[in-house]
Amino acid sequence: MSAPSTSELLLAYDKQRARSQQTAIGWSDVGVCRKRAGYRMRGVEPTNPSASMQALLGTAVHDAVAHAVETVANGSYLTEVEVNYAGVLGHLDRFHKPTNTLIDVKSTSSRWLEHIKLHGPDDAHKMQLAGYAAALVKEGHEVKRVRIDYIARDTGEEWHWPSDEGAPFSATWVKEALGWLQQVRDTDLDMLPRDYMPDSAFCRSCPFRDPCWEGHALDSREALAVLFSEDPDAAKWAEELWVSRQEEKAAKARAKKAAAALEAVRPVNDGRVQVGERTLDFRSNGLYFVSGASPQPAVGYEEASA
């Protein structure tokens, strides 16, 4: 018999937390996976432990932020407040009262942070922020701006979407969130799509993993075979694979052509060039996009060529 590992202790602790035992749908579920949200809405009892070390590290960041706000912010924030809008519960991170700015904190990997800089936040993140903002407005607060603070767990880098000042609160995001929720409510559970693959990290830590994937082992090819068992049309799957590979081939050809054309604006000594909304970085080993609104380290670049 050996002493429990650190991760085992943390996971055991997380199972006892109130949020881990929550069964009703919350704003953190909105816009993510329609199947999981469907289970939550219908009060299905979770069958699988849902904690993960990544989620625990994110929780630690949120707890530290809440403690910092209480310690040094001199009452300028509402923090870790439970809110309810459209029958969906949530716990907002903080609301800065002097500027009427709602701020949500998301922890991520540095690799995914670079994706967010290039493509923007997931719709789910914006829907969650919208739900918190709508709840605050319903309670009589004036929400002028919203912002998401992304923090990379592995590097400590912080990036603000869409900027340090945030963005004006848009009711459009609330409408999109409510539309998503209504679709889940109106669709039979069996007909709701799964929005993640069974071997993904999301499915492996889902509290409804077993009923959703009918008990298939998620560490083997058997999990993916369930896709065929539900739709046993080999010709359809083969055609989808063929079309996808042709589209990928065509996309690579387009990227190669575009990169070649852009050689016309390459500086004599290489370097960056602003082209429309994109900042290109010409180097001896290829053409890159600069990530984010300001210059980033070279590891934060994504190749523009195929």
N, C-alpha and C positions, 0 to 999 in steps of 0.2 A: 504493500500500500504506500503510495507517495502523496505528498502534499499537493493540493489542487494548484494548477497553474494560474498565472495572473489572468489569462483570458477566461478560464473557467470560473474564477471568482467574479469577474466583471459580468459575465453572461448570466450567472446565477442571480447577481444583484439586480440586473436589468429586468429580469422576469418578474421581480417583485414590485417594480415601479408602477405607479398608477397608469401611466401612458401605455406601458406594455400590456396591461390588462384591459385596456379599452377595447370594447367590441363594436361600438357604433362607429359609423363613418365619420372621419375628421377631415379638415381642410387639407391636410397633408396627403390624403388619398385622392383628392379631386384632380382630374386630368392625368392621372398616372395609368393605372390598369383598370379597364372597365369591368373585367371579370372579378377582380378583387373587391372593387367598390360594390359590385352586385352582391357578393357574399355579405359584406358589411351591412348594406341596406336591409337585407332580408334577415338579419340577426343570426346568421349561421355561426355556430360555435367554432372558433379556431381549432385546428387540429395539429398544427406544427409550431414549434418554437420559432419566433420571428426575429430574435436578436442577432446582430452581427457585430463584429469588432469595428467595422467601418461606421455603422450607425452609433455605436457606443462612443467612438471618438468624436463624432458630430455632436452627440449629447453633451460630452464633456466641454466642448467649445461653447455651446449654448449656456450651460451652467456657469461657466467662467464669466461669460458676458453679463449674465444676470447679476452675478455677485459684484462685478466691477461697477455696473450701473448703480446698484444699491450703495456701494462704497464711496464712489467719487463723483457721481452725477448730480448731487445736490437736489434731488427731486425733480429734475427736468424731464424725466422719462416716465411713461407707463411701461412696465416690463413684465413679461411672462403672465399676461392677463388672459384669462379664459374668455372667449367670445363665442357667440352663437349667431349664425346668419343662415337663413333658409333651412333651419333644422340641422345644420352641420356645425359641430363643435370645432374649436381651434384654440391654440395658445400662441398669440403673437409674441414676437421677440421683444420689440420695443417701439414705442411711439414717442418721438421727440416733440414735446409740447411747445417749446418756443418757436419752432419752425413748422409745426403741424406736419411732420414727416414721419411716415410709417417705414420702419426698416426691418427687413427680414434677413437672417443670417443663414447661409448655406455653406457647409464644409464639403470639399470635393478633392479629387486628386489633381495634381498640377497638370497632368495630361488632359483631363476633362475640362479643366479651367481654360486651357488654350482653345478647346472646341467652343466653349461658351463665348469667349472673346470674339471669335470669328463669326459664329452663327447666332449668338444671342441665347437667352435662357430658354429652358424647356417651357412649353405652354403651361405645364403643371405648376411651375414656379410662379408664373404670372397669375394664374387662376387662384392659387393659394393666397398670394399677396392681395388680390382683389377681394377675396372672401373676408380677410381680416379687415381691410379698409372699409368694406360695406358694413361690417358689424360695428366698427367704431362710429361710423356715421349714424347708424341706427340708434346708437347709445348717446348721440348728441355731440360727438366730437367733430371738429372740422379737419378733414384730411386733405391737405393741399398737394402733398407730394409723396411719392413712394420710391423705395430704393431696395435693392438686394445687395448685400455685402457677401461676396464669395471669398472663402479662405481655403487655400490649398493645405491639406493636412500634412503633406510630406515636405513642403518648402516654407510654409508660413506666409506665402504671398497673398495679399488681399487685393481684390479687384471689385469695383463698384459698378453695378448696372443700374441705369445706363450711364451714370456719371456720378461724381461726388455729390452733386446737388440733387440727384434723383430725377424723377419725371413727374409731370402733372398726373394726378390720379384720373384714370379713365374708366367710366362706367361700362365701356365696351368689354373690358376684361370680365366684369361681373356678369354681363349677359352671356358671354362665352362659357363661363363656369356654370351658370344656371342651366344653360342649354345642354352641357355635358351631363350634368346631374339628372336632368329630365330624361335624357336618352337612356341612361342606366336604369332609371326607375320604370320606364315604359317598356323595356325589353325583357322578355323572359330570361331567367338566369342561364338556361341552357343555350340560349342564342347569343349571349354576350360574348364578344371576342376576347381572346387573351392578347394582351398587347406586348408580351415578352415571350421569348423562347424558353422552353423548359430547362435548358442547361445554363440560363443566365443567372447572374448573381441575384437579380430581383426575385426570380422564381425560387431559387434555392432558399431564400430567407422569407418567403411568403407564408403567412399564417394559415393559408388555405391551399397549400401546395398539394396535399394528397387528394382531396376531392376534385381539385381542378385538373390534375394530371392523372387521376385514377390510380394513384399509387405507383406510378412508374418511377424507377430509380433515376435520379437526376444526374448521376455520374456515369451513365452509360448511353450507348446509342439507342437503347430501348425507349428513352424519354422522347427522342425525336420521332421514333417510329409511331407514336401515338398520333402524330399529325396525319400520317398515312391511314391509320386505322379509322380516323374520323372522316377522311375524304379519300377513299381508295381508288383514286383515278390516276394511275401511273402516267398515262399520256399527258394529263394536265400538268403534273409535276415536272415531267420531262420538258414540256414546252415552256413552262415558266423558267426552268433552269437555262434552256437554250436562249430565250429572249433576254434574260438577265445578263448572260455572258456576252451577248451581242451588244447590248446597251453599254456594258462596261467597256468593251473593246472600242465602241464608237466614242465614248466619253474620253478615253485615253488618247484617241486620235485627235479629238477636238482640243484637248489640253496641250498636246504636243504642238499643234498648229498655232494656238494662241501664244504659247511661250515663244515660238520661233518668231512670230510677228512682232512681239514686244521687244525683241532684240534691237529693234530700230530706235528705242528710247534708252538703251543701256548707256550709262555715263562712261566716259573714257576710262576712269579709274574705278569703275563699279560704284556701288552705293545705292541709296534710296531715291525713289522717284514717286511722287504723288500722281496717281492716275485716277481721276474721278473720285470715288469713295475709297479706293484701295491704295495702300502704300506698298510699293514693290521694293524688294531688296535684291539687287543684282550682285551675285558673287561669282567667283571663278568656278565654283562647283554646282551652279544652278541658279534658278530664280525662285525667290521666296516671297510670301506675303508677310507683312508685319502684323502681328496679333495685337488687338486692343487699340485703344484710342491714342496711346503714346508709345514711343519706342520701347521694345521689350528685349530681353536677352536673346541671344541667338537660338537657344534651346526652345524658345517659344515661337519659332517660325514654322510655317507649313509650306512645303514645296508647291509652287504654282505649276510646275511641269509634271508630266506623268512619270 
